[in-house]
């Protein structure tokens, strides 16, 4: 991983305010979910605009031009078209050259990791010939007003630039624990804008997949930990798929129990908490959730992870999971902190609940919105539909 880019909406809602409006004890959202705020996408924002903004930031952060990218993949489960990939829109908006492999990947929240692993193999095989791969994870998680899933919504994108000489994280080659099975824990029929979820079953599937992927990884590595320590202590930090923070805590408990740790909670603050800072302020971003947690580790860790291993767990309902790791490179913390993510999050407009509800209702018809109906103010803003084609502004603030 050579560079990162992150895009989030400029507006958000406090989970405490939402709880009060829904006559729910605030601690049920704040502590029960581990989320404080969730991003709210405006009507001129969609999966494409978020992806393009994140992609541009990753390229600018690395000082890389669009013609240096030979593979562009977007992982998403909230695509805007059944045929044309989000990646093609991003190619045009960001200015990626024509000699580039461009496609979209789908497997619920695992789709971004699928694209990442494909990109890594493309580079390691020699096919890249010195070029970079750009993987973008972009989604708008929505379940509808007043639904049980409402407080687990969010929106955002994380772009990852992959190169042969990474300046952030050098990912392990050929060692990745995999687990998959055919389940119906979470899905979204073609006719629906909102996802359907079997909540308790989905948590069960997440934990089973974590167990399968971690044990597979552990067997592949084949290390015996030193006396008095556990296998997962080979990592200085762990980033999990985080649809909400409480699930990462449950996952970490399961992982440490598999290691034989009699007090699995005691390592949570040390290994996991720094990776939950950004997710707790953005909410669920589906394919980008793991990568936002990794970004949080690099931006918010109180110490230094440089020269140390981090473990990464990705899960996508349906289901497929992967556990893999990498080593944080010198200067990685400074590079990610230079993006000013915390400052951007603090500068967001906090919506009152009625304002948030009005935006959610307006989003119901954005796929039929006539082009030019409203003037966009955001970078790469969505302008609407003209002759059955989505149109976007190419300018605007970052």
C-alpha positions, -999 to 999 in steps of 0.1 A, spaced: 0 0 0 17 31 -12 -9 58 -5 -45 62 8 -73 85 0 -105 90 20 -138 106 11 -167 111 35 -199 133 32 -197 168 45 -227 162 67 -234 137 95 -258 130 123 -251 122 160 -262 88 171 -272 103 204 -296 127 187 -310 99 165 -316 77 196 -335 105 214 -356 110 182 -364 73 181 -372 71 218 -342 48 224 -318 50 253 -287 67 238 -263 42 254 -279 15 232 -265 32 201 -233 47 216 -222 18 237 -242 -10 221 -230 -3 186 -197 16 194 -206 44 169 -209 81 177 -217 96 143 -227 84 109 -220 102 76 -251 113 56 -247 115 18 -263 145 2 -284 141 -29 -254 152 -51 -233 124 -36 -233 88 -47 -209 59 -48 -192 74 -79 -186 108 -64 -172 94 -32 -150 70 -51 -136 97 -74 -128 120 -45 -109 92 -26 -91 81 -58 -79 117 -65 -67 121 -30 -47 88 -31 -30 98 -64 -22 133 -51 -9 120 -18 15 97 -37 24 123 -64 13 99 -91 -4 108 -124 -33 90 -139 -12 76 -167 9 56 -142 -21 35 -132 -24 2 -151 -53 -13 -131 -83 4 -116 -109 -16 -96 -138 -4 -75 -152 -27 -49 -188 -18 -40 -222 -33 -31 -241 -1 -38 -233 3 -75 -252 28 -97 -256 6 -127 -261 -31 -133 -237 -31 -162 -214 -1 -164 -188 -3 -135 -183 25 -111 -146 22 -120 -153 35 -156 -169 67 -141 -139 71 -119 -115 66 -148 -131 95 -167 -136 118 -137 -101 114 -123 -82 112 -156 -68 76 -157 -52 67 -190 -67 44 -216 -40 17 -212 -56 5 -180 -76 -25 -169 -108 -12 -154 -135 -32 -136 -158 -35 -105 -159 -63 -79 -188 -74 -58 -191 -96 -28 -209 -76 -2 -183 -60 21 -156 -83 9 -156 -68 -26 -128 -43 -19 -105 -70 -5 -112 -92 -36 -101 -63 -58 -70 -56 -35 -59 -93 -37 -63 -93 -75 -43 -61 -77 -15 -75 -55 -13 -107 -77 -12 -85 -108 18 -66 -95 36 -96 -81 32 -115 -114 52 -89 -132 22 -79 -154 23 -44 -140 56 -36 -155 62 -9 -129 28 6 -131 5 11 -101 -29 -4 -92 -57 18 -77 -83 0 -57 -113 20 -44 -139 8 -19 -170 30 -20 -204 26 -6 -235 42 9 -249 20 36 -286 26 40 -315 7 57 -343 32 58 -358 56 84 -370 40 116 -357 5 107 -336 -16 131 -306 -11 109 -309 27 107 -282 35 133 -257 13 114 -258 34 82 -230 55 69 -212 66 37 -177 69 25 -149 57 3 -113 46 8 -88 45 -21 -57 24 -19 -28 29 -43 -7 -3 -47 29 -3 -59 60 -24 -59 77 -1 -34 50 7 -8 54 37 15 26 27 40 22 -10 44 41 -39 28 16 -67 26 27 -103 31 30 -123 -1 14 -157 -5 1 -160 31 -36 -153 34 -63 -172 54 -95 -177 35 -130 -189 45 -162 -189 25 -196 -205 26 -231 -200 9 -253 -182 35 -281 -157 35 -271 -134 64 -274 -101 44 -285 -94 9 -301 -68 -14 -325 -79 -41 -322 -61 -75 -356 -44 -69 -345 -28 -35 -324 2 -26 -322 -11 10 -304 -41 22 -320 -70 40 -303 -85 70 -308 -114 95 -289 -95 122 -282 -122 148 -274 -148 121 -251 -123 104 -231 -119 136 -228 -157 139 -216 -159 103 -191 -131 109 -176 -149 139 -175 -183 121 -158 -168 91 -133 -150 114 -125 -183 130 -121 -201 97 -99 -175 81 -77 -169 111 -71 -206 117 -63 -210 80 -38 -182 82 -23 -195 114 -18 -229 98 -1 -213 67 23 -193 88 31 -223 110 48 -204 138 48 -215 174 46 -184 196 71 -179 224 63 -193 258 38 -171 276 25 -153 245 -1 -160 218 1 -163 181 -18 -130 175 8 -112 195 29 -113 163 8 -83 154 12 -49 170 -23 -40 160 -54 -56 144 -79 -40 120 -112 -58 115 -142 -53 92 -162 -27 112 -198 -22 102 -200 -10 138 -174 -10 166 -191 -36 189 -188 -63 162 -150 -57 161 -149 -63 199 -168 -95 195 -145 -106 167 -114 -98 188 -127 -118 217 -132 -148 194 -98 -145 178 -80 -143 212 -101 -172 225 -89 -192 195 -53 -183 206 -60 -197 241 -61 -163 258 -80 -167 291 -86 -129 293 -94 -120 256 -106 -85 264 -74 -73 280 -57 -69 247 -85 -50 230 -74 -14 239 -38 -22 229 -45 -40 196 -78 -28 183 -91 5 197 -70 30 177 -84 14 146 -120 22 157 -116 60 160 -124 69 124 -151 42 120 -169 55 151 -172 89 135 -182 78 100 -204 48 105 -207 18 82 -191 21 47 -194 -16 37 -165 -24 14 -143 3 29 -148 -5 65 -117 -26 70 -96 0 51 -110 28 72 -100 9 103 -64 5 89 -64 42 80 -74 49 116 -46 28 130 -21 48 109 -37 82 117 -47 77 153 -24 52 170 -8 69 201 25 52 195 44 40 164 36 9 144 65 15 120 85 -17 114 58 -38 130 31 -62 117 -6 -54 115 -33 -80 110 -62 -74 87 -96 -92 87 -121 -87 59 -156 -101 59 -184 -100 33 -218 -115 38 -229 -143 16 -200 -151 26 -163 -148 21 -136 -138 46 -99 -133 45 -72 -128 72 -38 -114 61 -11 -91 73 16 -66 65 44 -45 79 40 -7 85 67 12 67 89 41 80 71 74 77 36 58 73 21 77 102 32 111 90 20 104 55 -15 94 66 -18 122 92 -9 147 65 -43 139 50 -59 158 79 -88 134 83 -96 143 119 -98 180 110 -121 172 81 -144 151 103 -146 179 129 -155 204 102 -186 185 90 -220 200 94 -239 182 121 -275 177 110 -306 179 132 -327 147 129 -354 164 108 -327 176 84 -313 142 81 -347 127 75 -354 152 47 -321 142 30 -329 105 33 -363 111 16 -347 132 -11 -323 103 -19 -352 80 -26 -355 94 -61 -319 105 -70 -316 78 -96 -344 95 -116 -332 131 -108 -331 152 -140 -297 165 -149 -291 201 -137 -320 200 -113 -298 214 -86 -263 230 -87 -238 207 -71 -213 221 -46 -191 190 -40 -161 176 -60 -173 154 -88 -209 161 -78 -237 140 -92 -258 162 -115 -286 138 -123 -298 117 -153 -299 128 -189 -310 105 -217 -308 76 -192 -272 84 -184 -258 96 -151 -239 129 -153 -213 143 -130 -195 176 -124 -157 173 -128 -148 203 -106 -156 215 -72 -138 215 -39 -119 184 -27 
